[in-house]
Amino acid sequence: MSGFSLQQEDVARSVQAAASRSLAVKRQLLAESGIESKMCQECLAHSQSLGAHWPSCQLSPDLQGAFESRHNMTATLDKDQQAVYDVIRDPVLWAELMFSYKTRWYQSEMLHCTAQKVVIRAGRRVGKSDCMAVKILHSAFVKPTKQKGERYTVLVVCPYERQVNLIFDRVREFIVRSPMIKDSIVRDISNPQRIEFSNQSVIIGIPAGVRTGAKANQVRGQDADFLALDETDYFDEGSVESIMAIFSSNPECLLWAC
């Protein structure tokens, strides 16, 4: 990864953007790929049982690879570029390479889901905060919906300021494990929580919960490309409405809610 360059990043992102696929293609790929992807298969079956549309996603990384190989979408990449692209596309591999962090099987499923909106319902002490920290940093590093030079905003919103601080503490713990990411930081402050990177990405933390006296007024007017919510069940209805209004200005915003 030490040979990572902006040129390779551009190639990887252009291929990933081209891999956006329709529901029909996703169904065909699942049927013909020969790859067992329990997560994607169960998601499709559940969506069909509800008569709902398939979530907006790019399928799991292994199925992405099968699709791209079948259609020669990465044929122009050399061996080194393909290796970089495979890591960039897969946050699990990326976390292992960047931070020497190995995920449990259910954490891998969380991180491999490429749906635009993801809701995670899991017990305490199972590693949700670690997953969120990895997802936040991976998104800030790769900027999946932006081109080079464009600003990419990750907005972390929790009902308690303490929880915002805990997530940023975990993010910083990961950062110090990676010289590449550590060296890319141009600004890091704790009050308010904000980390800026040389690739124009920024991570902002905001508490917003009526129960804690921190109403969601701070969220109003904010723009985001990735919205990370923790302790979501403690948000009141007014706070949720203010937070979700972000999708009015950016319908492509990614959402992770725990």
N, C-alpha and C positions, 0 to 999 in steps of 0.2 A: 504493500500500500504506500510505501515511501515514494514510489514513482508516480503517484496520483497527480494528474495535471488538469487544468481547466479544460483542455481540449478533450481529454477522455471523459470528463464530467459532461461536456456538451454532447458527445456521442452517446453516452449512456442515457441521458435524459431524452434525446431525440428518439431513440429506439423505444424507450418506455412510453413516450407519448404516442408513438405509432401503434403501440400494442393495445390501445383502447379498443374494446371489442363489444359486439352486440350480444344480446341474450342468446340468440340463435347460435352464434359462434361459441359461446361459453358452454351451452348444452352439448354441442357437437364435440368440443374438445374434451369435456368430461367423459363422454361416451367412447371416444376413440383414442384418447391419450395412453390408456393402459396404466396410468398412474393412480394409485389409491390416495385420494385426498379426502379423507373422511369429513374434515371440516367443511370443505366446499360442497361435497355431496349432500351432507345433512342440511346445509344452508339452503341449497336448491330445493330439496324435498320439503323443507319447512315452508319456504316461500310459496311453492306450488300448492301446498295444503291450505294455505290462507288465501289463495287466489291473488297473491301479491306479485309485484314485479321483482325480478332479481335486483338485489342492492347494487348501487353503482360501485363497481369494483374492477380490479384487473386480475382477479383470481390469485391464488397463492403463488409464491415464487416458483415452485417446481412446475406448476401448470403453465405459468408464464413462459418458462424456459421451453416446455414442450411445444407451445403454440409458436414461439419465435423460431424454433428449430425447424418445425414442419413447414413454415412459410419463408424460411431463409431470411428472416428479418435481421439477423445479426451476422450475416455472411460477410459484411464489409469490415467487421472488427477483427483485428489481429489477436493473437493469443493473449497478450498482456491487457489489451482493451477489454476482451471478453472476461478475463479474471476480475478486473476492476468493476465492470458492469454487474457481474454476478454478486459481488459483495455489496455494491451500492443498492441493488434491487432488494436484497434480503437483509432486513434489520437484525435478524438473529445472527447471521454470519458477520455482519458489520460490528455488532456488539462484542462478539467473541474476538474479532481482530483488533478492534480499537481499545477495548477495555479488559480483555481476557475474561469476559463475563459469559458464562454458559447458562442458558435458560433451561428451566424444566419444561416438560412436554406441553403443559397447558399454557405456560408463558410464550412458548414458540407459536402456539395457535393464535394467541392474542396478537402477537406481533406480525404474524404472517397474514392475518386478515387485512385485505386491502380495500374493504368497503369504505365509502366516504363517511358514513356515520356508524360508529361502533359503540355499543353499550356493554359494559362488562359488569356482570353481577357475580361477585365471588366473596368468600369469607375473608376475615381479617388474617393478616400474617401469611398470605400466600404469595406475596411478591408483586402486588398490583403497582405499588409505587415504583419499584424497579422497572417494571414494564413501561410505565408512563414516562419515566426519566429517559429510558432508551428511545422510546418513540419520539419524544420531544427533541432530543439531540439528533436523532437520525433525520427527522424532518427538517430541522434547522440546517443540517449539513447538506442534505440532498436537494432541498427546496423543490419538492415534486411538482408543484403547479406553477413554478416561476422560471423565467429565463435568467441567464447569467447577468448580474448587475441589478436585477430587480429586488426590491425589498421583500422579505418574507417574515411574517409576524406570527409567532406562536404566543397565544394568550392563555395563561394558566389561571383559572378562576376557581376558588374554593369558598365555602361559606365562612371559614375561619382563617384569620391571618396566620395562625399557627400552622395550619395545614399547607398554606402557600409556602411558608418558610421551610417546612419539612421537605416538600417536593424540590425546592431549589437547593436545599442542602444535599439531597440525593443527586441532583443534576451536577452539582459542583464536585461531588465525590467521584462521579464518573469522569468528569473533565480532567481532573488531575492525573487520571490513569493514562490519558492519551496526549502525548506531546504535540501531535498534529492539531488537535482541537484546542488544547490549552494555548498554543501559540497563535491561534486564529482569533482569540478574544481581544477586542479593542476597548471594551468597557464592561465593568462588572460592579454593580452596586446592590446593596441589600435593603435600602429604604428610600424609595420603593424597590421591590425586587425587579432587576432588569439585567440581562446579559446580552451584549451586542457582539457580533462576529464580523470578521473582515469580508465575508461573502454577502453582506447586507442582510443577514438574518438577525432577528432580535427575539428574545424570550422575555415576556412581561408577565408579572404575577399580580393579581388583583383579588382581594377578599370581597365577597358580595353575598351577604346573607342577613335577612332581617333579624333572625334570632340572635345574631352576634352584634347587631347594631351597625353592621357594614352593608348598607343597602347597595343595590346594583347600579347606583347612579354613575359610579366610576366606569362602568362598562358601556354606558350609553355613548354613542359616537365613536367607540373603538372599532377598528377594523382588524381582521385576523384572517390568516390563511390556514391556521390549525388552532382549534379550540379544544383545550384540555380541561375537563371538569372533574373534580374529585369531591367525594362526600356529597354526591348530587342529591341524595334524599333529604339533605338538610336545607336545600334551597326552597324558598317560598315561591308561590306562583308568580308574583311580580318580578322577582329576580330572574326566574327562568324566562319570562317574556322579554326582559331587557337583554339577556344573554343571547337568546335565539334570534333577536332582531339583527344580529350580525350577518345572518344568512340573507337578509334583504339586500345588503350591499355587496356581499360576496357569496353567491349561491354555490360556488365550488369549494367553500371552506370545509376542511376536514374536521371531524368531531370525534373525540374520545371522551366518554362519560363513564365514570366509575362510582 
